[in-house]
C-alpha cells in the first residue's frame, strides 16, 4: 500500500526523513519503503505517527479524507 500522506505530513511538520527515521527508530530507507509500498508499515509505527501528528490512523492510511484538526 502506497502511503503518500505520510510524506505530506512529514513535510507539513517540517521534519526531514532523518528526523522521522530517528523518532521512529528506523532507517531513512525504511521510511521510503513504507511510503512507496515496498514494505508494510507496522501497526505500532502507524500508531506512533498518528499520536505524534495528532491525527487518526485511518487518515494516514488514506481511508479518511479529512485533515487532522479540520
Buried (B, 14 or more C-beta within 10 A) or exposed (E): EEBEBBBEBBEEEEBEBEEBBEEBEBEBEBBBBBBEEEEEBEEEBBEBBBEBBEBEBEBBBEEBEEEBEE
